[in-house]
Amino acid sequence: MTTRLDAAILPRNETDRLALLDFKDRITQDPLNVMSSWNDSTDFCSWVGVTCNPSTKKVSILKLNSRELAGSIPASIGNLTYLTAINLTNNDFHGEIPQEIGRLRSLQYLNLSGNSFRGKLPANISHCMELSVLDVSSNELIGSIPNEFSSLLKLTYLWLARNNLTGSIPKWI
């Protein structure tokens, strides 16, 4: 019974807080001490680089561009379901772009340029139907442009330069 009561009194946005803390745990270098504000002494909506919707208190923007951060993006990024924008440009994020980004149905802006991401572009980014800007330039991505991206009808800016992509440019572009 205690467990149910504890779960019932957890804030609605506990999922967001835990996803952000998981993101912080994946940071391996933070020379500017950006992540020092990411702690339980303050509300996560006031953490550096985090913007929340004032009415829902859910994370809407993750903006940590040019902060000299190194690390990887955890799969739990997909739990930040109210994200409309992610800007991690000009850092040293590495590893693969998590498939779970495809769970961010409200995402409009995704900029992961100027990092060291490897692997293929996740085809399920095509599930982000509100996406208008996708910039993954200047990484180490391989493979071809996923045909599934043709379903991104609101996409107005697609930047893929300076990667190791192969294949032809799809006709839908």
VMD Tcl script that draws the C-alpha trace (Angstrom):
set ca {
  {0.00 0.00 0.00}
  {2.83 2.41 0.76}
  {4.23 2.02 -2.76}
  {0.90 2.99 -4.33}
  {0.61 6.01 -2.07}
  {4.16 7.10 -2.89}
  {3.46 6.77 -6.62}
  {0.24 8.74 -6.21}
  {2.00 11.70 -4.60}
  {4.83 11.88 -7.14}
  {4.64 15.04 -9.23}
  {3.23 14.60 -12.72}
  {6.54 15.70 -14.19}
  {8.71 13.19 -12.31}
  {9.28 11.39 -15.63}
  {10.83 14.56 -17.05}
  {13.07 15.05 -14.02}
  {14.33 11.47 -14.18}
  {14.99 11.71 -17.94}
  {17.01 14.89 -17.41}
  {19.02 13.31 -14.60}
  {19.72 10.34 -16.88}
  {20.90 12.80 -19.54}
  {23.19 14.43 -16.95}
  {24.58 11.01 -15.98}
  {25.69 10.50 -19.60}
  {27.78 13.70 -19.61}
  {31.45 12.72 -19.34}
  {33.01 16.18 -19.71}
  {31.59 19.49 -18.53}
  {34.47 22.00 -18.29}
  {32.07 24.96 -17.99}
  {30.15 23.29 -15.10}
  {26.87 23.64 -16.96}
  {25.46 20.56 -15.27}
  {26.12 21.89 -11.75}
  {22.67 23.51 -11.75}
  {21.10 20.14 -12.56}
  {20.45 18.99 -9.01}
  {17.56 18.51 -6.63}
  {18.14 21.80 -4.79}
  {16.21 23.63 -7.55}
  {13.24 22.87 -9.76}
  {14.41 21.27 -13.03}
  {12.58 23.96 -14.98}
  {15.25 26.40 -13.76}
  {18.22 24.22 -14.74}
  {20.61 25.68 -17.31}
  {19.44 24.82 -20.83}
  {16.00 23.58 -19.77}
  {12.80 25.42 -20.61}
  {9.42 24.21 -19.39}
  {5.92 25.03 -20.51}
  {4.64 27.40 -17.78}
  {1.22 25.76 -17.53}
  {2.15 22.06 -17.73}
  {5.62 22.28 -16.09}
  {6.79 19.76 -18.72}
  {10.14 20.19 -20.49}
  {9.57 21.87 -23.86}
  {13.10 22.93 -24.88}
  {16.52 21.42 -24.27}
  {19.10 23.99 -25.39}
  {22.72 23.17 -24.54}
  {24.49 24.36 -27.67}
  {28.18 25.33 -27.55}
  {28.66 24.31 -23.90}
  {31.76 22.11 -24.43}
  {29.82 19.07 -23.23}
  {30.90 15.53 -24.06}
  {28.82 12.41 -23.63}
  {26.00 10.50 -25.22}
  {22.24 10.88 -25.39}
  {20.34 8.25 -23.36}
  {17.30 6.40 -24.68}
  {15.29 8.11 -21.93}
  {15.32 11.29 -24.05}
  {12.19 9.73 -25.55}
  {10.42 10.20 -22.20}
  {10.51 14.00 -22.62}
  {7.35 13.73 -24.68}
  {6.52 17.44 -24.63}
  {9.83 18.54 -26.18}
  {9.40 20.91 -29.10}
  {13.10 21.74 -29.56}
  {16.48 20.12 -28.94}
  {19.66 22.09 -29.64}
  {22.91 20.30 -28.78}
  {24.99 21.82 -31.57}
  {28.76 22.37 -31.24}
  {29.56 20.01 -28.40}
  {31.20 16.60 -28.36}
  {28.25 14.24 -28.13}
  {29.05 10.81 -29.54}
  {27.54 7.38 -30.00}
  {24.38 6.83 -31.98}
  {21.39 9.15 -32.17}
  {18.85 7.25 -30.07}
  {15.89 5.68 -31.87}
  {13.72 6.96 -29.01}
  {13.83 10.49 -30.47}
  {11.08 9.13 -32.70}
  {8.78 9.16 -29.64}
  {8.93 12.97 -29.48}
  {5.74 13.65 -31.43}
  {5.74 17.40 -30.68}
  {9.35 17.95 -31.76}
  {9.67 20.82 -34.25}
  {13.40 21.59 -34.08}
  {16.27 19.11 -33.82}
  {19.84 20.40 -34.13}
  {22.60 17.91 -33.36}
  {25.19 19.47 -35.70}
  {28.85 19.85 -34.85}
  {29.20 16.74 -32.70}
  {30.63 13.24 -33.18}
  {27.48 11.16 -33.65}
  {28.06 7.86 -35.44}
  {25.85 5.23 -36.99}
  {22.83 5.70 -39.19}
  {20.18 8.36 -39.05}
  {17.28 6.77 -37.14}
  {14.47 6.23 -39.62}
  {11.87 6.66 -36.89}
  {12.67 10.36 -36.62}
  {9.97 10.28 -39.30}
  {7.45 9.82 -36.44}
  {8.17 13.42 -35.37}
  {5.45 14.75 -37.66}
  {5.80 18.36 -36.43}
  {9.52 18.51 -37.31}
  {10.37 21.53 -39.46}
  {14.14 21.77 -38.81}
  {16.53 18.81 -38.83}
  {20.26 19.59 -38.72}
  {22.70 16.74 -38.19}
  {25.54 18.24 -40.22}
  {29.19 17.88 -39.19}
  {28.99 14.49 -37.50}
  {30.22 11.02 -38.46}
  {26.92 9.56 -39.66}
  {26.86 6.75 -42.22}
  {24.32 5.09 -44.46}
  {21.69 6.69 -46.63}
  {18.98 9.26 -46.03}
  {16.00 7.28 -44.71}
  {13.14 7.17 -47.21}
  {10.79 7.42 -44.22}
  {11.78 11.09 -43.91}
  {9.52 11.76 -46.91}
  {6.59 11.67 -44.45}
  {7.93 14.76 -42.65}
  {5.59 17.12 -44.45}
  {6.46 20.15 -42.28}
  {10.21 19.75 -42.82}
  {11.52 22.99 -44.33}
  {15.19 22.79 -43.33}
  {17.26 19.61 -43.74}
  {21.00 19.90 -43.24}
  {23.08 16.71 -43.65}
  {26.43 18.05 -44.89}
  {29.82 16.93 -43.60}
  {28.92 13.34 -42.72}
  {29.79 10.04 -44.37}
  {26.37 9.43 -45.92}
  {26.13 7.26 -48.99}
  {23.56 6.64 -51.72}
  {21.65 9.04 -53.85}
  {19.56 12.00 -52.81}
  {15.94 10.78 -52.62}
  {13.51 12.24 -55.15}
  {11.22 13.56 -52.39}
  {13.93 16.07 -51.42}
}
mol new
graphics top color blue
foreach p $ca { graphics top sphere $p radius 0.5 }
foreach p [lrange $ca 0 end-1] q [lrange $ca 1 end] { graphics top cylinder $p $q radius 0.2 }
display resetview
